[in-house]
Each structure stands twice: as structure tokens, then as C-alpha cells.
Amino acid sequence: MKLLITGASGFLGQYTVAEALRRGFQVRAVVRPTSIANLPWCNHPGLELVRIDLQKPDNLIAALQDVNLVLHIAAAIKGDFATQYANTVVATENLLKAMVASGVLRLVAISSFSVFDYLRIDSGATITEDSPIEHQPAMRDIYTQTKLMQEQIVRDFEAKNAGKVTIVRPGMIYGRSHLWNALLGVKVSDRLWIRIGTNAQIPLTYVENCAEAIIHAAETDEAIGKTLNIVDDDLPTQSVYVEQLVKMMPRSPHTITISWTLMRLLAHTIWLCNQSLLVDKIKLPHILIPARLHARFKPLRYSNTRAQQVLHWKPNYSLVTALERSCSDIDLLHVQASPISV
């Protein structure tokens, strides 16, 4: 089976390509024309590297030649609205049009936990695939807005073209060089973070665990038509995760902690004042907008039950082992030249 994987040079994409090659797939890896793709798997005999700008439909049909399945990982995680819209929404539209033209209808699309409506979900509730989706995108950040659009485009492709679609929603993906994250607090500088909350569970997924789940989704017919949340089993609280990071990392930033209750009340009060008294004239920081604050720090629970049942998958690496691998000198992306057949 041949896979086309977009976003192959990104953080998750690199590990997904490596896992696909380990599993014996032939891989056509899509990277940006300007990308410096000097990765350990670049010379693997099962890999073909193609440089394509997904914002431009040229060459997409040729890239889909002889492809059985598309793993669509490419998306923008930063930039203004125009940048993220182009790299997430337009890129997805172009890819799906080319898939229809090429007759390639099997798609595993990578979405995000950002699409949930955290303000409407009660504290302490468990997030599942059936939890409510954000119904006021304008209250959220650009990344959430464009990921919501992307999901809708994928669902339209499924409905209108009999697409065989699996939507995979990873939680916060962590790994080497991606250990301190936005669910812990606000980065003031390389040496100082303001942490918000201590006891909320973090929906983490270690990048190698996540990549394996994605490849399982590609292999499993039962996953067609499903939406699957991907998180690890042993999800830590904010405090436990930071304690483990401090143990593993030679240099960790100093932190100042603000309680969730205090921060929630502060944000709600300031936001109401801005809305009612100032007619929304002040552009507030993200953490002072309740919908965005709740999305990052609200105390919730998370489940990977459906993913485990549908994919017959279980995360290989525990939190401690994942952090050890992330802080080691092991080449995690190395793939043997003779892959295992599947």
C-alpha cells in the first residue's frame, strides 16, 4: 500500500512517516518547496519525497498517482488569519479536489482537540468524540477557527463524494523540543512561565504514540467513518507533568502559579467589563477571554476508549518513558533500510 503524507517535515509528520516506513508502507512524503527536509528517513528505499505547495493545485494530481490512502497532517499552527486560512483551509480544499479527480477516496485527516466547545462543557466532565463542538468560533483563536473549517470541508468530502474518511483528533502532542506547552500556562520568557492551575488533567499524547495510532487508522477498515480522540493512558495533572519535566530537563524555567479559580473569575470579570462598559474596545490577551481560557486550562477528563477499541491500539510509551526518550540522544526517527512487511 502506498501512502501520501502531507506535512511530512513537521513535528508530527516526521514521526508518522517514520512509523509508516517501519510498518512496511511505501510513502510519498509531501513537504513545502522551501522546506529543508534533511531527516533520517529521507534516503529510505520505501520513501519518495515530493515538494509541493498545497495552496497551489498544480502537481497534486500527479502526486496522487498510484496512492491508496492520504494522511493529511499539514496545517498552520501560527500566523495571522490569512496565513492560517491559506495553509489549513485552502490547502485542504485543493488536496480534496485533487483526490476526487484522481479517484483516491481514502483519507485520514488530522484534526485537533481545539474544536471542542470548552465553555459549554462542565468542569470535571469527560471529553469524548461526542462532546459538543465549538458553536461560536469567533470567540476562539485563529487556529481553532481554521481547524473547525477544515473538519467541515473533510465531512463535506465524505458526504458528497462517498469519501472513506477517518478524522483523528490528537490532544496536546509532546516530545523532543515540544515539552513545555500552552496547556501549562503563559510563556513570559525562556526562563519564566506563568502557570495557570495545578490539578487539571492534561490531554497529552506522546508523538510516537500518536504517530502509531495514525498508522493504525490507515490500516484499519473499521476506522472508516469514525472520529477518534487520541490521548495517552496515564494522563498527568499539570503539577505532576511539571515535576517530571524538572526532573528530566537540565534547565527548566522558573514558574509563578495562579489558581484556576482566581484566573477564571478574573478573566470573566474583565471580559464582562470590556463587553458592557467599553463596548469591546480593548483587545484582551487570550487568557482574559473566557472561551480561550477554558479551552486551555479548564479541569476536565479525557478518554481514548473509542480509539483503543476501533484501532486495537494502546499507547506504547508511558509518561516517564516518553520523557526519557524525549530528553535522550536516541535517534527516534531512524528507520531500518529493510522495513517489516504488513
C-alpha positions as CSV (number, residue, x, y, z in Angstrom):
1,M,0.0,0.0,0.0
2,K,1.2,3.5,-0.9
3,L,0.5,6.4,1.4
4,L,0.7,10.1,0.6
5,I,1.5,12.0,3.8
6,T,1.2,15.8,3.9
7,G,3.1,17.9,6.4
8,A,5.8,15.3,6.4
9,S,8.6,17.6,7.7
10,G,6.5,18.9,10.6
11,F,6.8,17.6,14.2
12,L,4.0,15.0,14.0
13,G,4.6,14.4,10.3
14,Q,8.2,13.3,10.8
15,Y,7.3,10.6,13.3
16,T,4.3,9.5,11.2
17,V,6.4,9.0,8.1
18,A,8.9,7.0,10.2
19,E,6.2,4.8,11.7
20,A,4.7,4.2,8.3
21,L,8.1,3.1,6.9
22,R,8.6,0.8,9.9
23,R,5.3,-0.8,9.2
24,G,6.3,-1.5,5.6
25,F,4.3,1.1,3.7
26,Q,5.5,2.8,0.6
27,V,5.4,6.5,1.4
28,R,5.2,9.6,-0.8
29,A,6.1,12.4,1.7
30,V,4.9,15.9,0.8
31,V,7.0,18.9,2.1
32,R,6.9,22.5,1.2
33,P,9.1,23.6,-1.7
34,T,11.1,25.8,0.7
35,S,11.4,23.0,3.3
36,I,14.9,21.7,4.3
37,A,14.0,18.1,4.6
38,N,17.2,16.5,5.9
39,L,15.7,13.8,8.0
40,P,17.0,10.3,8.9
41,W,14.3,8.6,6.7
42,C,15.0,10.7,3.6
43,N,17.1,8.1,1.9
44,H,14.9,5.1,2.9
45,P,14.1,2.9,-0.2
46,G,10.4,3.0,0.7
47,L,10.2,6.8,0.6
48,E,9.6,9.3,-2.2
49,L,10.0,12.9,-1.3
50,V,7.9,15.5,-3.2
51,R,8.0,19.2,-2.8
52,I,4.5,20.7,-3.3
53,D,2.8,23.9,-2.2
54,L,-0.7,22.7,-1.2
55,Q,-2.0,26.3,-1.7
56,K,-1.5,25.7,-5.4
57,P,-3.3,22.9,-7.1
58,D,-0.6,22.3,-9.6
59,N,1.1,18.9,-9.3
60,L,-1.3,17.5,-6.8
61,I,-3.0,15.1,-9.2
62,A,0.4,13.8,-10.3
63,A,1.4,13.3,-6.6
64,L,-1.6,11.2,-6.0
65,Q,-0.7,8.8,-8.8
66,D,-0.8,5.1,-7.5
67,V,-1.6,6.3,-4.0
68,N,-4.1,4.2,-2.0
69,L,-4.6,6.5,1.0
70,V,-3.8,10.1,2.1
71,L,-2.7,11.0,5.6
72,H,-3.4,14.8,5.8
73,I,-1.4,16.3,8.6
74,A,-0.4,19.6,7.0
75,A,-1.8,22.7,8.7
76,A,-0.7,26.1,10.0
77,I,-0.3,26.5,13.8
78,K,0.6,30.1,13.8
79,G,0.3,33.3,11.8
80,D,-2.5,35.8,11.1
81,F,-5.9,34.7,9.8
82,A,-4.9,34.9,6.1
83,T,-1.8,32.7,6.7
84,Q,-3.6,30.1,8.7
85,Y,-6.6,30.1,6.4
86,A,-4.4,29.6,3.3
87,N,-2.3,26.8,4.9
88,T,-5.1,24.9,6.6
89,V,-8.4,25.6,4.7
90,V,-7.3,26.3,1.2
91,A,-4.6,23.6,1.3
92,T,-7.3,21.1,2.4
93,E,-9.7,22.2,-0.3
94,N,-7.1,21.8,-3.0
95,L,-6.0,18.4,-1.8
96,L,-9.5,17.0,-1.6
97,K,-10.4,18.3,-5.1
98,A,-7.3,16.5,-6.4
99,M,-8.3,13.4,-4.6
100,V,-11.7,13.4,-6.2
101,A,-10.2,14.0,-9.6
102,S,-7.7,11.1,-9.0
103,G,-10.3,8.7,-7.6
104,V,-8.4,8.5,-4.3
105,L,-11.2,8.5,-1.6
106,R,-9.5,7.0,1.5
107,L,-8.4,9.8,3.8
108,V,-7.1,10.0,7.4
109,A,-7.4,13.7,8.3
110,I,-5.7,15.1,11.4
111,S,-7.8,17.5,13.4
112,S,-7.4,18.8,17.0
113,F,-8.9,18.9,20.4
114,S,-9.2,22.6,19.8
115,V,-12.5,22.1,18.1
116,F,-14.5,21.3,21.3
117,D,-16.7,23.9,22.9
118,Y,-15.0,24.1,26.3
119,L,-17.1,26.9,27.6
120,R,-20.2,24.8,27.4
121,I,-18.6,21.7,28.9
122,D,-18.9,21.4,32.7
123,S,-15.8,21.2,34.8
124,G,-14.9,17.6,35.6
125,A,-16.7,16.2,32.6
126,T,-15.0,13.7,30.3
127,I,-14.2,14.9,26.7
128,T,-15.2,12.2,24.2
129,E,-15.7,12.2,20.4
130,D,-19.4,13.1,21.1
131,S,-18.6,16.2,23.2
132,P,-20.1,19.5,21.8
133,I,-18.2,21.2,19.0
134,E,-17.5,25.0,19.3
135,H,-20.5,26.9,18.1
136,Q,-19.0,30.4,18.5
137,P,-15.7,30.2,16.6
138,A,-15.2,33.9,16.6
139,M,-14.6,33.7,20.4
140,R,-11.7,31.4,19.9
141,D,-8.2,31.8,18.4
142,I,-7.5,31.6,14.7
143,Y,-6.1,28.0,14.9
144,T,-9.4,26.8,16.3
145,Q,-11.4,28.7,13.7
146,T,-9.4,27.2,10.8
147,K,-9.4,23.6,12.2
148,L,-13.2,23.8,12.5
149,M,-13.4,24.9,8.9
150,Q,-11.1,22.1,7.9
151,E,-13.2,19.5,9.7
152,Q,-16.3,20.7,7.9
153,I,-14.5,20.5,4.5
154,V,-13.5,16.9,5.2
155,R,-17.0,16.0,6.2
156,D,-18.4,17.5,3.1
157,F,-15.9,15.5,1.0
158,E,-17.1,12.4,2.9
159,A,-20.8,13.1,2.3
160,K,-20.6,14.4,-1.3
161,N,-18.0,12.1,-2.8
162,A,-18.5,8.9,-0.8
163,G,-15.2,9.6,0.8
164,K,-13.8,6.9,3.1
165,V,-12.8,9.2,5.9
166,T,-11.3,8.9,9.4
167,I,-10.8,12.0,11.4
168,V,-8.1,11.8,14.1
169,R,-8.1,14.4,16.9
170,P,-4.9,14.3,18.9
171,G,-4.7,16.1,22.2
172,M,-1.6,18.1,23.0
173,I,1.3,16.3,21.2
174,Y,4.6,16.4,23.1
175,G,8.1,15.1,22.5
176,R,11.6,16.2,21.9
177,S,11.7,20.1,21.8
178,H,8.0,20.2,22.4
179,L,7.8,19.6,26.2
180,W,6.6,22.9,27.7
181,N,3.2,23.6,26.2
182,A,0.3,26.1,26.2
183,L,-1.8,24.0,28.5
184,L,0.6,24.7,31.3
185,G,0.4,28.5,31.2
186,V,1.9,31.5,29.5
187,K,5.5,31.8,28.4
188,V,6.9,35.1,29.6
189,S,10.5,34.3,28.6
190,D,12.7,31.3,28.1
191,R,13.3,31.4,31.9
192,L,9.9,32.3,33.2
193,W,6.4,30.8,32.8
194,I,3.1,31.9,34.5
195,R,1.4,28.6,35.2
196,I,-2.4,28.6,35.4
197,G,-3.8,25.8,37.6
198,T,-2.2,22.8,39.1
199,N,-4.7,19.9,39.3
200,A,-6.2,19.9,35.8
201,Q,-5.5,16.7,33.8
202,I,-3.6,17.5,30.6
203,P,-4.7,15.7,27.4
204,L,-1.3,14.7,26.3
205,T,-0.3,12.3,23.6
206,Y,3.4,11.4,23.1
207,V,4.4,11.9,19.5
208,E,5.4,8.3,18.9
209,N,2.2,7.0,20.4
210,C,0.2,9.4,18.3
211,A,2.0,8.5,15.1
212,E,1.4,4.8,15.7
213,A,-2.3,5.5,16.3
214,I,-2.5,7.4,13.0
215,I,-0.9,4.5,11.1
216,H,-3.3,2.1,12.8
217,A,-6.1,4.3,11.5
218,A,-4.7,3.9,8.0
219,E,-4.6,0.1,8.3
220,T,-8.0,-0.4,9.9
221,D,-11.1,-0.6,7.8
222,E,-13.2,-0.3,11.0
223,A,-11.9,3.2,11.4
224,I,-13.6,4.4,8.2
225,G,-16.4,6.8,9.0
226,K,-15.1,7.3,12.6
227,T,-13.8,10.3,14.5
228,L,-11.2,9.3,17.1
229,N,-9.7,11.2,20.0
230,I,-6.0,10.3,20.6
231,V,-4.6,10.8,24.1
232,D,-2.3,8.6,26.2
233,D,-3.4,6.3,29.1
234,D,-1.6,7.8,32.1
235,L,-2.6,11.4,31.7
236,P,-0.8,13.6,34.4
237,T,-2.1,16.7,36.1
238,Q,-0.3,19.9,35.4
239,S,1.7,19.6,38.6
240,V,2.8,16.1,38.0
241,Y,3.8,16.8,34.4
242,V,5.9,19.9,35.5
243,E,7.5,17.8,38.3
244,Q,8.6,15.2,35.8
245,L,9.9,17.8,33.4
246,V,12.0,19.4,36.1
247,K,13.5,16.0,37.0
248,M,14.3,15.2,33.3
249,M,15.5,18.5,32.0
250,P,18.8,20.0,33.0
251,R,17.4,23.6,32.8
252,S,13.7,24.3,33.4
253,P,12.2,27.8,33.5
254,H,11.0,29.3,36.8
255,T,7.3,29.3,37.3
256,I,4.7,31.5,39.0
257,T,1.4,29.8,39.6
258,I,-2.1,31.3,39.6
259,S,-5.0,29.2,40.7
260,W,-7.6,28.2,38.1
261,T,-10.5,29.6,40.2
262,L,-8.8,33.0,40.6
263,M,-7.9,33.2,36.9
264,R,-11.4,32.2,35.7
265,L,-13.0,34.8,37.9
266,L,-10.5,37.5,36.8
267,A,-11.0,36.7,33.1
268,H,-14.8,36.6,33.4
269,T,-14.9,40.0,35.2
270,I,-12.5,41.8,32.8
271,W,-14.2,40.3,29.8
272,L,-17.7,41.4,31.0
273,C,-16.4,44.9,31.7
274,N,-14.9,45.1,28.3
275,Q,-18.1,43.9,26.7
276,S,-20.6,46.0,28.6
277,L,-18.7,49.2,29.6
278,L,-16.1,49.6,26.9
279,V,-18.2,48.0,24.0
280,D,-15.4,45.5,23.3
281,K,-12.9,48.3,22.5
282,I,-9.9,46.8,24.2
283,K,-8.2,43.8,22.6
284,L,-7.7,41.5,25.5
285,P,-4.9,38.9,25.9
286,H,-6.0,35.3,25.1
287,I,-6.1,34.2,28.7
288,L,-8.5,37.0,29.6
289,I,-11.1,35.8,27.0
290,P,-13.2,33.1,28.8
291,A,-13.7,30.8,25.8
292,R,-9.9,30.7,25.2
293,L,-9.0,30.4,28.9
294,H,-11.4,27.5,29.4
295,A,-10.0,25.7,26.3
296,R,-6.5,25.7,27.8
297,F,-6.9,25.3,31.5
298,K,-10.4,24.0,32.5
299,P,-10.3,20.9,34.7
300,L,-11.6,18.1,32.6
301,R,-11.1,14.4,32.0
302,Y,-10.2,12.7,28.7
303,S,-10.9,9.3,27.1
304,N,-9.2,7.3,24.4
305,T,-11.6,4.3,24.7
306,R,-13.0,4.6,21.3
307,A,-9.6,4.8,19.6
308,Q,-8.4,1.7,21.5
309,Q,-11.5,-0.3,20.6
310,V,-11.6,0.7,16.9
311,L,-7.9,0.7,16.2
312,H,-6.9,-2.2,18.5
313,W,-4.2,0.2,19.7
314,K,-2.7,1.0,23.0
315,P,0.0,3.7,23.7
316,N,3.4,2.0,23.8
317,Y,5.2,4.6,25.9
318,S,4.3,5.8,29.4
319,L,4.8,9.4,30.5
320,V,8.1,8.7,32.2
321,T,9.4,6.6,29.3
322,A,8.3,9.2,26.8
323,L,10.0,12.0,28.7
324,E,13.2,9.9,29.0
325,R,13.2,9.3,25.2
326,S,12.5,13.0,24.6
327,C,15.5,14.0,26.7
328,S,17.9,11.3,25.4
329,D,20.3,11.3,22.5
330,I,18.5,8.4,20.8
331,D,17.7,8.9,17.1
332,L,13.9,8.4,17.3
333,L,13.4,8.9,13.6
334,H,15.9,6.3,12.4
335,V,14.3,3.6,10.3
336,Q,16.0,0.4,9.2
337,A,16.6,0.1,5.4
338,S,14.6,-3.1,5.2
339,P,11.1,-2.4,6.6
340,I,8.9,-5.1,8.2
341,S,6.1,-6.2,5.8
342,V,2.5,-5.7,6.8
